[in-house]
Amino acid sequence: MAVDILIGLQWGDEGKGKIVDVLAPTYDIVARFQGGPNAGHTLEFEGTKHVLHQIPSGIFHPHIQNIIGNGVVLDPIVFRIEMQKLQDRGVDASQNLFISKKTSLILPSHKMLDRVSEEALGTGKIGSTLKGIGPTYQDKIGRVGLRVGDILADDFQDRYNKLVDRHRKTVEFYGQSLDLGEQEQIFFEAVEYLRTLKLVDSEYMINDALKNGKRVLAEGAQGSLLDVDFGTYPFVTSSTTLVAGACTGLGVAPRHIGEVYGIFKAYCTRVGSGPFPTELLDEVGDQIRKSGNEFGSTTGRPRRCGWVDLPTLKYSIMLNGVTQLNMMKADVLTEFDTIKVCTHYKLASGEITDRLPHSLDTETMEPIYEELLGWKVDLNQIDTVEALPEAFNNYMTFLEQHLEVPITIASVGPDRKSTLRREKVSI
């Protein structure tokens, strides 16, 4: 069997958690392959909202095995709190959750490093969530980090002390002192809890499952435009958010990749610093933010909002080999008489292009829009594809023609049931 992969096509926050939850019942395994507690995957069903940060979004289905892969960076403190919240809601995640022994550990000192390094950037701040993600990936690449499997070693305390001493010297370089306070004690209590869970060699687990005909869904975090190689560098995350990240973050060969679900909003949002060609710094942007409740599920920060950007979507589709598109939060645009779609950019040279330049950060780009008729119908009240208004269908058709990939799911509300499936057709 194949590994199907779910990828965000914008700057994250596209609604991946909801789609994983909707698709999960047809899979045997759901696996997270990168990112950490900087992710916030929101699921809503039966009138209750659930926000997951490190745990895969298939966890609410008891028959599904959920794997935290080796490409993830795991904060034991945040993880323990997340597990307790699930327990309080009657979900015993320990029964169907598996954690790769090769998953990197976020230490309290990583979060301190994140803060001091971000502060040192001054006006050039990246917009880090300050969760310790970047410093943890730095240690991983620098071959000095700690991994989940290390907590089973007799000398784990010594390994921890050695890494923290290294961090202390870095913090002192920035003219500050490393004072972890009670965070260190809480960390080790969380590590003790982690030792009681199912720590596995997940690369064998997944490949054995594929050999036995099991279906696997790989869940990405953040979005393609935040990829460390191909995103809007340097305003990116510290991991590979593309399909390729599923291969290295889970230990599966490229030949096993099947469907690639590309998730995008019917408009655009971004949290933190960095270029955003279609950003709306006016009342329209404010209206989208208010209607879409566009505030970070992890940080609470207000999201920057703008019209949908087809050049960036085409770029992400190309890099990921997307086979199906899922459009989210279309209901947010219901109140607009007309809706704009960016199809091209006008560069400072006067050139018209639908390709992204080397650096969106330094290139002056003016978005070129086409304007479509709005639908002005409350999509939350619609539960079949056949009942969708003509203007909304025209909007989807317009996007499909430009993106050359079919939209197979349209989300018209936050609840699990507000997810309309469309037949996959050739474009």
Disulfide bonds with the S-S distance in Angstrom:
none
